[in-house]
Structures are given as structure tokens and as C-alpha cells.
Amino acid sequence: MYAIVEIAGQQFKVQKDQKLFVHRLQADEGAEMSFDTVMLKEADGAITVGAPTIEGSSVKATVLKHLKGDKVLVFKKKRRKGYQKMNGHRQYLSQIQVTEIL
């Protein structure tokens, strides 16, 4: 059984007991969350597609921890001009574990 659900503006294919990293959620560690924007659900070979979402369906997950992702370096250069610019970025993430698909 799996579902395609929208979490923090992005779509994820999730299964029960799966751990995944999403953009930072406004919840405490250990908090139970419910996501209602389920777009597709598969159970026992039967696929249900929403238009645009499936009414009455949701995905429950637990927030495991908050962390920062790996550093992404942005380097800009214009040749023969002596211009170089180095910038770094670390994305704030939350790790969640899917507990059930309703």
C-alpha cells in the first residue's frame, strides 16, 4: 500500500513505516501530524486517483527530529574580469516517519 501526498509544498510517494526528509515543519519533535492532501492511493492493486485530492483520505506521520541538510555551494565567476563570488546554503529539514495511511 502506498500513497502520493503533498507535504510542505512537495509531493512524496509514501508507504507505512517509511522515513523521509521534508522541508522544516512547524511541529515539535515527537508530534503526530496528519496530511490531508492525498492525490493517489494504492491498496491491494486497486488505484484511486483524486480530482485533485481524495476526500476523507489522509496520511499520519510522526516528526522524528529537526536538522540541517548538507551544504550546497554556489560559485559565480566571470572570466577575465577578476569577479568571483562564493556562497553556501544549508536547508532546514525535518525527518518524519509515516505511521499509517487512512
Residue frames as qw, qx, qy, qz and C-alpha x, y, z in Angstrom:
[[0.000, 0.890, 0.456, 0.000, 0.00, 0.00, 0.00],
 [0.416, -0.126, 0.024, 0.900, 1.33, 3.40, -0.95],
 [0.130, 0.888, 0.426, -0.111, 0.07, 6.94, -1.47],
 [0.414, 0.324, 0.091, 0.846, 1.18, 10.14, -3.15],
 [0.299, -0.829, -0.429, 0.199, 0.74, 13.00, -0.71],
 [0.285, 0.733, -0.063, 0.615, 1.66, 16.68, -0.63],
 [0.653, -0.607, -0.254, 0.374, 3.84, 17.62, 2.36],
 [0.323, -0.696, 0.072, 0.637, 5.19, 21.17, 2.78],
 [0.356, 0.762, -0.172, -0.513, 4.58, 22.06, -0.88],
 [0.198, 0.450, -0.815, -0.307, 6.19, 18.93, -2.37],
 [0.905, 0.011, -0.109, -0.410, 4.72, 15.60, -3.47],
 [0.125, -0.468, 0.867, -0.115, 6.07, 12.38, -1.97],
 [0.791, -0.034, -0.538, -0.291, 5.34, 8.70, -2.58],
 [0.264, -0.473, 0.664, -0.516, 4.99, 7.25, 0.94],
 [0.704, -0.129, -0.684, -0.141, 4.49, 3.82, 2.47],
 [0.713, -0.672, -0.064, -0.188, 3.82, 2.68, 6.02],
 [0.784, -0.522, 0.123, 0.314, 6.87, 2.90, 8.36],
 [0.653, 0.479, 0.089, 0.580, 8.86, 4.86, 5.77],
 [0.375, -0.705, -0.086, 0.596, 11.24, 7.60, 6.96],
 [0.506, 0.582, 0.297, 0.563, 11.78, 10.67, 4.79],
 [0.307, -0.341, -0.123, 0.880, 13.20, 14.18, 4.90],
 [0.161, 0.792, 0.509, 0.296, 10.86, 17.11, 4.15],
 [0.141, 0.564, -0.099, 0.807, 11.14, 20.88, 4.41],
 [0.108, 0.022, -0.668, 0.736, 11.02, 22.13, 8.01],
 [0.370, -0.570, -0.653, -0.333, 7.60, 21.59, 9.60],
 [0.197, -0.501, 0.284, -0.793, 6.13, 23.79, 12.34],
 [0.863, -0.379, -0.221, -0.250, 5.78, 20.97, 14.86],
 [0.393, -0.695, 0.577, -0.169, 7.74, 19.74, 17.86],
 [0.317, 0.330, -0.887, -0.063, 9.84, 16.58, 17.79],
 [0.045, 0.110, 0.950, -0.289, 7.67, 13.56, 18.60],
 [0.450, 0.326, 0.254, -0.791, 4.47, 15.31, 17.47],
 [0.433, 0.322, 0.827, 0.156, 1.87, 13.42, 15.42],
 [0.210, 0.415, -0.185, -0.866, 0.84, 15.15, 12.17],
 [0.568, 0.432, 0.699, -0.037, -1.86, 14.46, 9.61],
 [0.001, 0.320, -0.454, -0.832, -1.62, 15.35, 5.91],
 [0.555, 0.446, 0.566, -0.415, -4.96, 15.55, 4.08],
 [0.477, 0.681, -0.259, -0.491, -3.85, 16.30, 0.50],
 [0.566, -0.116, 0.797, 0.175, -3.66, 12.71, -0.77],
 [0.403, 0.518, -0.328, -0.679, -3.62, 12.67, -4.57],
 [0.723, 0.216, -0.596, -0.276, -3.30, 8.95, -5.27],
 [0.556, -0.392, 0.644, -0.349, -3.74, 5.81, -3.17],
 [0.632, 0.232, -0.697, -0.246, -2.99, 2.18, -3.99],
 [0.519, -0.294, 0.671, -0.440, -4.35, -0.67, -1.87],
 [0.654, 0.061, 0.752, -0.054, -4.29, -4.34, -2.90],
 [0.369, 0.137, 0.698, 0.598, -3.80, -3.47, -6.58],
 [0.113, 0.816, 0.547, 0.149, -6.72, -1.01, -6.68],
 [0.352, -0.009, -0.010, 0.936, -5.59, 2.51, -7.55],
 [0.004, -0.856, -0.505, 0.111, -7.70, 5.51, -6.54],
 [0.379, 0.189, 0.118, 0.898, -6.88, 8.83, -8.19],
 [0.044, -0.678, -0.476, 0.558, -8.21, 12.07, -6.74],
 [0.294, 0.566, 0.412, 0.650, -9.52, 15.05, -8.65],
 [0.421, 0.686, -0.543, 0.240, -7.44, 16.84, -7.34],
 [0.075, -0.366, 0.820, -0.434, -7.43, 15.09, -3.93],
 [0.468, -0.256, -0.836, -0.130, -9.14, 12.06, -2.41],
 [0.444, -0.555, 0.072, -0.699, -11.84, 13.12, 0.04],
 [0.841, -0.450, 0.084, -0.287, -11.64, 11.57, 3.51],
 [0.923, 0.090, -0.176, 0.330, -8.17, 10.14, 2.98],
 [0.144, -0.929, 0.303, -0.157, -5.13, 11.20, 5.00],
 [0.774, 0.224, -0.465, 0.367, -1.62, 10.17, 5.95],
 [0.559, -0.823, 0.060, -0.085, -0.46, 10.23, 9.58],
 [0.700, 0.394, -0.358, 0.476, 3.21, 10.75, 10.42],
 [0.626, -0.730, -0.111, 0.252, 5.42, 11.39, 13.44],
 [0.273, 0.885, -0.297, 0.234, 8.14, 14.06, 13.48],
 [0.899, -0.148, -0.238, 0.337, 11.38, 12.32, 14.48],
 [0.513, -0.516, -0.024, 0.686, 13.83, 15.25, 14.50],
 [0.314, 0.947, 0.046, -0.054, 14.75, 18.62, 13.02],
 [0.704, -0.301, 0.311, 0.564, 18.09, 19.04, 11.30],
 [0.240, 0.804, -0.241, -0.489, 20.02, 20.91, 8.61],
 [0.914, 0.384, 0.124, 0.051, 20.89, 19.36, 5.25],
 [0.740, -0.077, 0.209, 0.635, 24.27, 19.17, 3.56],
 [0.047, -0.719, 0.083, 0.689, 25.93, 22.40, 2.47],
 [0.640, 0.592, 0.410, 0.268, 25.31, 23.39, -1.14],
 [0.354, -0.474, 0.171, 0.788, 27.99, 25.66, -2.61],
 [0.467, 0.825, 0.316, 0.039, 27.08, 28.33, -5.16],
 [0.491, -0.406, 0.283, 0.717, 30.09, 29.67, -7.09],
 [0.462, 0.852, 0.242, -0.034, 29.82, 32.51, -9.60],
 [0.500, -0.421, 0.350, 0.671, 32.64, 33.66, -11.84],
 [0.540, 0.827, 0.079, -0.132, 33.08, 35.92, -14.84],
 [0.835, -0.013, 0.196, 0.514, 36.17, 35.03, -16.79],
 [0.503, 0.329, 0.099, 0.793, 38.86, 37.60, -17.46],
 [0.174, -0.784, -0.158, -0.575, 37.14, 40.16, -15.17],
 [0.215, 0.268, -0.664, 0.664, 38.52, 39.12, -11.78],
 [0.594, -0.284, 0.121, -0.743, 34.99, 38.52, -10.42],
 [0.454, -0.050, -0.888, 0.054, 34.46, 35.54, -8.12],
 [0.514, -0.363, 0.229, -0.742, 31.63, 35.02, -5.63],
 [0.381, -0.023, -0.920, 0.092, 31.27, 32.01, -3.31],
 [0.532, -0.291, 0.194, -0.771, 28.08, 31.42, -1.35],
 [0.195, 0.000, -0.976, 0.093, 26.82, 28.47, 0.70],
 [0.609, -0.238, -0.041, -0.756, 23.39, 27.29, 1.82],
 [0.087, -0.008, -0.976, 0.202, 22.09, 24.65, 4.23],
 [0.498, -0.338, -0.441, -0.666, 18.40, 23.76, 4.02],
 [0.376, -0.203, 0.650, -0.629, 16.39, 23.30, 7.23],
 [0.541, -0.018, -0.754, -0.373, 14.78, 19.83, 7.19],
 [0.642, -0.276, 0.473, -0.536, 12.52, 17.65, 9.31],
 [0.231, 0.144, -0.950, -0.155, 12.69, 13.86, 9.40],
 [0.687, -0.077, 0.223, -0.687, 9.29, 12.19, 9.61],
 [0.049, -0.061, 0.994, 0.076, 8.11, 8.58, 9.79],
 [0.568, -0.113, -0.367, -0.728, 4.80, 7.58, 8.21],
 [0.319, -0.131, 0.821, -0.456, 2.70, 5.69, 10.75],
 [0.420, 0.362, 0.829, -0.066, -0.43, 4.91, 8.74],
 [0.123, 0.012, -0.480, -0.868, -2.32, 5.64, 5.53],
 [0.354, 0.348, 0.690, -0.526, -6.07, 6.08, 6.06]]
